[in-house]
Amino acid sequence: MISKFGPKEQRVKLLFEHHFFANKYYLHKSANKQNLARILNISNIELDDLTTKNFEIGFDALIEMYRFQHFWYEFTNPVNAHLPIQSIISVCGFSSNQEFNNVISGHKEESKMILKKTFV
């Protein structure tokens, strides 16, 4: 059925968007390039090429960006006001506080841009 959506590149992009965005693949703790490439039946290099071409960012950085954006949404959501920050970090796909800290410390300027909704 998916073959009716045009050339392979277009079909793979459609599948990527379905899994990554609609299903929020980036929130899975096990989300990684190898796993999604396997799901999409493409190579790791093809997956990086797809994200770079269509989103102007590598796959790993795209996951980090969307996890942090989701974290900020949940962190600022009044519903979560009484949750410990560790709970919010966990629900956003980070496997540990250390992984979250690494993302933040590795992307200080980008994190500021996310807060302004202009991540590059």
N, C-alpha and C positions, 0 to 999 in steps of 0.2 A: 504494500500500500504506500509506503513512504517513497518508493521509487517514482511515483507520479509527481513528485515535487521538484522535478528538474534534474540538472546535472549533479554529480556526486558532491561537488564542493557546496552547492546550495543545500543539498539534503543533509550533509554533515553539519553545516551551520545551523539548520533548523533543529536537528537533534541536539546539538550542543546547547542552543538557547532553551530548548525544552527542559533538558536535564539540569543545566547550570542555573538558569533563572527561574523557570516555572516551578521546578522541584526543589529549588534552593540547595543544589548539590554542595555548594560551598559551606553549608552549615554542618555537614557530616564530618565527624572527627576523622574519619578514614579518607576524606577527600584528598586525592592527590592526582598528579598528572598521569601516572601509570594506570590507575584504576579507571579514570574517565576515558582515557585513550582506548582501553580495552572495551569499555561499554560502547563507545562510538565506533569501534572496529577500525581505528586508525593508529598510526604510530605516535609516539611522544613528540617527535619533531613536527608532524602534521598538526598536532594539537596546539603546540606553541605557535606555529605559523598561522593557524586559524585565529587565535586570540590576538596575535600581533597585527594581523591584517585587518581584522574587523573591530578590534577594541583598542588598538594601539598600545597594548600592554601584554607582557608575557603571562602565561597561565598562572604561575605561582603568585605573581604580584596581583593578578585579578582576584584570586581566592582571598588573599590577604586584604585587599581593598574592600571586597564585599563582606567579609567577616567583620572588619572594623566598622563599616557603615551599619551593619546590623547590630553590632555591639552598641554603637552610639544611639541608635534608635531605641533599643531596649533599655539602655542606661538612663535615657532621658524620658522614658515612658512612665508616667505617674503610677501606673498599675504595678510597676516593679519597685516602687520606692522603698519597700521594706525588705527586699531581697538582698542578701550579701553579694558583693561584687563578684565573688567566685562563681556564684550561680549564673549570673549573667554572662560571664566569660565562658563558662561551660556550654551554655545553650547556644552560643554563637559559633560553635565549631572548634574552638581552641581546645587542645587536648590537655593543657595545663596553664597555670598562671605564668609559668616561665615562657611558654610559647607566645602567649599574649604579650608579655613584656618584651620579648625579642622582636615581635612585629612592630610594636610601638617605638622601641628604641632604634630599630633599623630604619624607620620611616618617620622621623620626627616632623620634618617639613611636610611630607605627604599627609600625615595625620592631621596637621593643622588645616590643610586644604580640604580634607574630608569633612572636617567640622564646618567648613565654609561651603561644602558641597562642590568643590572644584578639584577633586583628586586628579593628578596627572601621573 
